[in-house]
Amino acid sequence: MHIFKKASDIKQFIHNLKAAGHSLGFVPTMGALHEGHLQLIRRAMSENDEVIVSIFVNPTQFDEASDFSHYPRSTAADILLLESIRCPILFLPGEEEIYPDEALRRRKFDFGYLEKTMEGAHRPGHFQGVAQVVSRLLDIIPADRLYLGQKDYQQVKIIHRLVHDILNLPLEIVVCPTAREVDGLAISSRNVRLSKEERQAATALYKTLDWARKAGSRMTPEALKNQAVEMLMQVPEIREIAYFEIVNADTLSPVSSWVDSSRIIACLAVRIGEVRLIDNMFLKGIH
């Protein structure tokens, strides 16, 4: 596996790949790799001549300093994992490579309503940080396809707007299904911070979403939302329900009727102990 730490070096390497006519897939990560990441990487490897995985814990997207400091960092283990699946290229930059000047760190984008609801409402500035690092990574890595997981659905919509409407890049965005544990819990780097009891309680997220999917049009979206929130409130380990929203999957605006959109998704965020978890599930249509 080729490992690059400098932007200039990987740019030259990519230039040579492109000159040879190779297609390039890109999987950006913040490390602490797990099966969810590996599913993205395997798919990218099956659909491209070459694949680059990046590992960079981006400071500008953390609204809580403690969340940034506690974010798991396991670079040595990550490298071994990537080697085990024969990942060809790793970009492992330091902060000075991603943000060589303050202007890049302060770059702002207009996402309108997409960044004002759900995660955007509860984590001001988070999606600006995401856009800052993604725009910079795409400056360095002009990939043909970008691979993202559905678990971070609002982030997917933000990146789609960034890539296609703001930066106007000829880049295909491939959204892969959420990777889940056997009991349904969405695989996340944050799960390792849950105690045994909290881990068991976290299965309520999937169970509630799955119930909402099956209940579907038997009740109004508002009634479905209210009952889902009531179900989550019955779990003692859940300290906070940040939101449970049923929205248009394209605009993220709330729906009042099942005929409001051909694609409707339920999104939620809760805090279990000290850990904030998010998940989502399509109730109508597909991603």
C-alpha positions in Angstrom: 0.0 0.0 0.0 1.3 3.5 -0.9 1.1 5.9 2.0 1.3 9.6 1.3 1.5 12.4 4.0 2.1 15.4 1.7 -0.5 16.9 -0.6 2.2 17.7 -3.2 3.3 14.0 -3.3 -0.1 12.5 -3.7 -1.1 15.1 -6.3 1.8 14.0 -8.5 1.0 10.4 -8.0 -2.6 11.0 -9.0 -1.4 13.0 -12.1 0.5 9.9 -13.2 -2.5 7.7 -12.6 -4.8 9.9 -14.6 -2.3 10.2 -17.4 -2.3 6.4 -17.6 -6.1 6.5 -17.9 -6.9 5.0 -14.5 -10.3 5.7 -12.8 -10.1 6.8 -9.2 -12.4 6.2 -6.3 -12.1 8.2 -3.0 -13.2 7.2 0.5 -12.6 10.1 3.0 -12.6 9.0 6.7 -11.5 10.2 10.1 -9.9 6.9 11.0 -11.0 4.5 13.7 -11.9 2.3 10.8 -14.6 -0.4 11.1 -16.7 -2.6 8.9 -18.8 0.3 7.7 -15.7 1.9 6.2 -14.5 -1.4 4.8 -17.8 -1.8 2.9 -17.3 1.6 1.3 -13.7 0.8 0.4 -14.5 -2.7 -1.0 -17.2 -1.2 -3.2 -14.8 1.5 -4.4 -12.2 -1.1 -5.2 -14.7 -3.1 -7.2 -15.7 0.0 -9.3 -12.4 1.8 -9.9 -8.9 1.1 -11.2 -7.4 2.8 -8.1 -8.8 3.8 -4.7 -7.6 6.4 -2.2 -8.6 6.3 1.4 -7.9 9.4 3.5 -7.6 9.5 7.3 -7.8 13.0 8.9 -9.6 14.0 12.1 -10.9 17.4 11.0 -10.9 19.9 13.9 -13.2 22.4 12.2 -16.3 20.1 12.2 -16.4 19.5 16.0 -18.7 21.8 17.9 -17.6 20.3 21.2 -13.9 20.4 22.2 -14.4 17.2 24.3 -15.8 15.4 21.3 -12.7 16.2 19.3 -10.3 15.2 22.1 -12.1 11.9 22.7 -12.5 11.0 19.1 -10.7 7.6 18.7 -7.4 7.7 16.9 -5.9 4.3 15.9 -3.7 5.0 12.9 -1.5 1.9 13.3 -4.5 -0.4 13.5 -6.2 1.4 10.7 -3.1 0.8 8.4 -3.1 -2.9 9.2 -6.8 -3.1 8.4 -6.4 -1.3 5.1 -3.5 -3.6 4.2 -5.6 -6.7 5.1 -8.1 -5.8 2.3 -5.4 -4.7 -0.1 -6.3 -1.0 -0.2 -3.9 0.5 -2.7 -3.4 4.1 -1.5 -3.7 5.9 1.9 -3.5 9.7 2.3 -2.5 10.4 5.9 -2.0 14.2 6.1 -1.3 16.4 9.0 -3.3 19.5 9.8 -0.7 21.7 8.0 -1.3 19.8 4.7 -5.1 20.3 4.8 -5.1 23.8 6.1 -1.8 25.4 5.0 -3.3 28.8 5.5 -6.1 30.3 7.6 -8.3 31.1 4.6 -9.0 27.5 3.9 -10.0 26.9 7.5 -12.4 29.8 7.3 -13.9 29.0 3.9 -17.7 29.4 4.0 -20.5 27.9 1.9 -24.2 28.6 1.5 -26.3 25.5 2.0 -29.5 27.2 2.9 -32.0 25.1 4.7 -29.9 21.9 4.5 -27.7 23.1 7.3 -30.3 24.7 9.4 -32.3 21.6 10.4 -31.6 18.5 12.5 -27.8 18.2 12.9 -27.3 21.8 11.7 -29.7 23.2 14.3 -28.0 21.2 17.1 -24.4 21.6 16.0 -23.9 25.1 14.6 -20.9 25.3 12.3 -20.6 21.5 12.0 -21.4 21.3 8.3 -19.3 24.3 7.4 -16.4 22.3 8.9 -17.4 19.2 6.9 -17.5 21.3 3.7 -14.1 22.9 4.5 -12.3 19.6 4.8 -14.2 17.9 1.9 -13.6 20.9 -0.5 -9.9 20.8 0.4 -9.6 17.1 0.0 -11.2 17.3 -3.4 -8.7 20.0 -4.3 -6.0 17.5 -3.6 -7.7 14.4 -4.9 -9.6 14.9 -8.1 -11.4 11.6 -8.0 -14.0 10.2 -10.4 -16.2 8.7 -7.6 -16.7 9.7 -4.0 -18.0 7.0 -1.6 -20.2 8.0 1.4 -22.3 6.1 3.9 -26.1 6.6 4.3 -25.7 6.8 8.1 -24.7 10.4 7.8 -27.5 11.2 5.5 -27.7 15.0 6.1 -24.0 15.2 5.5 -24.5 13.3 2.3 -27.0 15.9 1.1 -24.6 18.7 2.2 -21.7 17.2 0.2 -23.9 16.6 -2.8 -24.8 20.3 -2.8 -21.2 21.3 -2.3 -19.9 19.1 -5.1 -22.5 19.6 -7.8 -24.1 23.0 -7.1 -21.2 25.0 -5.5 -18.0 23.6 -6.8 -19.5 22.2 -10.0 -17.2 19.1 -10.0 -17.6 16.3 -12.5 -17.7 13.8 -9.6 -20.1 10.9 -9.1 -21.3 10.5 -5.5 -22.0 6.9 -4.5 -24.1 6.5 -1.4 -23.8 3.1 0.2 -26.3 1.5 2.7 -25.7 2.0 6.4 -23.6 -0.8 7.8 -25.2 -2.4 10.8 -24.4 -4.8 13.6 -26.4 -8.1 13.9 -28.8 -6.4 16.3 -29.3 -3.5 13.9 -27.2 -0.8 15.6 -25.5 1.4 13.0 -21.8 0.7 13.0 -20.0 3.8 14.3 -16.6 4.7 15.7 -18.5 6.2 18.7 -19.9 2.8 19.7 -16.7 1.8 21.5 -17.4 4.6 24.0 -20.7 2.9 25.1 -20.8 0.8 28.3 -22.3 -2.7 28.1 -25.7 -1.4 29.3 -25.6 1.6 27.0 -24.6 -0.5 24.0 -27.7 -2.7 24.7 -29.9 0.4 25.0 -28.6 1.8 21.7 -30.5 -1.0 19.8 -33.6 1.1 20.5 -32.6 3.5 17.7 -32.8 0.8 15.0 -35.9 -0.8 16.6 -37.7 2.5 16.6 -36.8 3.3 13.0 -37.8 -0.2 11.9 -41.1 0.1 13.7 -41.7 3.5 12.0 -40.9 2.0 8.6 -43.4 -0.9 9.1 -46.1 1.4 10.6 -45.6 3.8 7.8 -48.8 5.1 6.2 -51.1 3.6 8.9 -50.8 6.9 10.7 -49.9 10.5 9.8 -46.2 11.5 9.8 -46.9 13.7 12.9 -48.5 10.8 14.8 -45.8 8.4 13.8 -43.1 10.9 15.0 -44.8 11.4 18.3 -45.2 7.7 19.0 -41.5 7.1 18.0 -40.3 9.8 20.4 -42.5 8.2 23.1 -40.8 4.8 22.5 -37.4 6.3 22.8 -38.3 8.1 26.0 -39.0 4.7 27.6 -35.3 3.8 27.4 -33.7 5.0 30.7 -30.2 5.2 29.2 -31.2 7.7 26.6 -30.4 11.0 28.3 -31.6 13.3 25.4 -33.6 13.0 22.2 -32.2 15.7 20.1 -34.7 15.1 17.3 -36.8 12.5 15.5 -37.8 14.0 12.2 -39.7 12.7 9.2 -38.6 14.7 6.2 -38.5 15.0 2.4 -35.4 13.0 1.5 -34.3 15.5 -1.0 -34.9 18.9 0.7 -34.9 17.7 4.4 -38.0 19.7 5.0 -40.7 18.1 7.2 -43.6 16.4 5.6 -47.2 16.5 6.8 -48.5 13.8 4.5 -47.2 10.7 2.9 -48.0 12.2 -0.5 -45.8 15.2 0.0 -42.8 13.5 -1.5 -41.9 10.3 -3.4 -38.9 9.8 -1.0 -39.4 10.2 2.8 -36.8 9.5 5.4 -36.8 9.4 9.2 -33.7 10.8 10.9 -32.9 10.8 14.6 -30.2 11.8 17.1 -30.0 10.8 20.8 -27.5 11.0 23.5 -26.8 7.8 25.5 -24.5 8.4 28.4 -21.9 10.8 27.0 -22.2 9.5 23.4 -24.3 11.1 20.7 -25.6 8.7 18.1 -27.4 9.3 14.9 -29.3 7.0 12.5 -31.9 7.1 9.7 -34.1 4.9 7.6 -36.2 5.4 4.5 -39.9 5.2 5.1 -40.9 5.7 1.5 -38.8 5.4 -1.7 -35.1 4.6 -1.7 -31.8 6.6 -1.5 
